[in-house]
């Protein structure tokens, strides 16, 4: 997973996931990244970051932070899905 830091430009940040090759360092060229989370909630102020993915059957959970780290409303959130894409 990785974040596109659009919030630096005043655009909601996005978190993507992409398959990794067996070496754990490179990506398959033929595989596109999938958008899994976008900062759309008012209390996120265009920021989602610090993401982690866990799987607890039958759900995938993304735990992430929202809002600016130096704001009093900086918080952790969780998103849940049965599929990654």
C-alpha positions as CSV (number, residue, x, y, z in Angstrom):
1,X,0.0,0.0,0.0
2,X,1.1,3.5,-0.6
3,X,-0.3,7.0,-0.3
4,X,-0.5,9.7,-3.0
5,X,0.1,12.9,-1.0
6,X,-2.4,15.1,-2.9
7,X,-3.3,16.8,0.3
8,X,-0.2,18.9,0.0
9,X,-1.9,20.4,-3.1
10,X,-5.3,20.8,-1.4
11,X,-6.7,17.7,-3.0
12,X,-8.0,14.7,-1.0
13,X,-5.2,12.1,-0.4
14,X,-5.6,8.6,-1.7
15,X,-4.3,5.2,-0.6
16,X,-3.6,2.5,-3.2
17,X,-2.7,-1.2,-3.1
18,X,-0.7,-3.1,-5.7
19,X,0.6,-6.6,-6.0
20,X,4.3,-7.1,-5.2
21,X,6.6,-9.6,-7.0
22,X,8.0,-12.5,-5.0
23,X,11.2,-10.6,-4.4
24,X,9.1,-8.2,-2.2
25,X,10.9,-5.2,-3.8
26,X,9.3,-4.7,-7.3
27,X,5.9,-4.6,-8.9
28,X,4.6,-6.6,-11.9
29,X,4.5,-4.2,-14.8
30,X,1.1,-5.6,-16.0
31,X,-0.7,-5.0,-12.7
32,X,-2.4,-1.7,-12.0
33,X,-2.6,-0.2,-8.6
34,X,-6.1,-0.2,-7.0
35,X,-7.5,2.8,-5.1
36,X,-8.8,1.5,-1.8
37,X,-9.3,4.7,0.3
38,X,-9.7,8.4,-0.3
39,X,-10.0,11.3,2.2
40,X,-13.7,12.1,1.7
41,X,-14.8,12.7,5.3
42,X,-15.0,16.2,6.6
43,X,-13.0,15.4,9.7
44,X,-10.1,14.1,7.6
45,X,-9.3,17.5,6.1
46,X,-8.0,15.9,2.9
47,X,-5.5,13.7,4.8
48,X,-5.4,9.9,5.1
49,X,-2.1,8.3,6.0
50,X,-0.2,5.8,8.2
51,X,-2.1,2.9,6.7
52,X,-1.8,-0.7,7.7
53,X,-3.7,-3.7,6.2
54,X,-4.7,-6.8,8.2
55,X,-6.8,-9.8,7.3
56,X,-9.1,-11.4,9.8
57,X,-11.3,-13.9,8.0
58,X,-13.5,-13.0,6.2
59,X,-12.6,-9.3,6.2
60,X,-9.7,-7.1,5.3
61,X,-9.2,-4.1,7.6
62,X,-7.3,-0.9,6.7
63,X,-6.3,1.1,9.8
64,X,-5.3,4.6,9.0
65,X,-5.0,8.2,10.4
66,X,-7.0,11.1,9.2
67,X,-6.5,14.9,9.5
68,X,-3.2,16.8,10.0
69,X,-0.9,15.3,12.6
70,X,-0.5,18.6,14.4
71,X,-4.3,19.3,14.7
72,X,-6.4,18.4,17.7
73,X,-8.7,16.3,15.6
74,X,-6.0,13.9,14.2
75,X,-7.4,10.5,14.7
76,X,-7.3,6.8,13.7
77,X,-10.0,5.1,11.7
78,X,-10.7,1.7,10.2
79,X,-12.2,0.6,6.9
80,X,-13.5,-2.9,6.4
81,X,-14.1,-5.0,3.2
82,X,-14.5,-8.6,2.1
83,X,-12.3,-7.9,-0.9
84,X,-9.1,-5.8,-1.4
85,X,-10.2,-4.3,-4.7
